[in-house]
Amino acid sequence: MENTILGTTFICQVAILVRDVEKATRRFAELLGVPVPAIILANEDGSDTVTYLGQPTQGRVRLSFFRMENLVLEFIEPTEDPTTWKDFLDTKGPGVHHIAFKAKNRMLETATKLEEFGYPLIQHGDKYAYVESTADLGVILELLDID
């Protein structure tokens, strides 16, 4: 499916914003009958260069990941740092924030194509980029620079 604007049709992740990542992670693990995955504070040390709406931000966020058979389910609890996660949770409340596609070695190139398609780049770090597509699709798209 290399002829798509995204370069793929493979969805690798769905992310849900929550107000309490510990509770959501624990309850989902109970639901599935699996061990509770670790909760991490991403970018605590500021090593990832994060930009939100054209401005630098530390971009810290609390995360947990469930590696399902067909994709990764991510729970996200924003910190007070200016990010798409915080703005989304503050304005829309908990819910699905984004679906992610693998964009190995072509993340920013694909983001440029999506901007030309009408979905502007709103936040990015070293290994991810979000484009605003909620008006058309009801969800943000994420490009992950992963294998």
Secondary structure, DSSP 4 states (H G I P E B T S, - for coil): -TTSTTS---EEEEEEE-S-HHHHHHHHHHHHT-PPPP-EEETTT--S-EEETTEEE---EEEEEEE-SSSEEEEEEE-SS-SHHHHHHHHH-SEEEEEEEE-TT-HHHHHHHHHHHT--EEEE-SSEEEE--HHHHSSEEEEE---
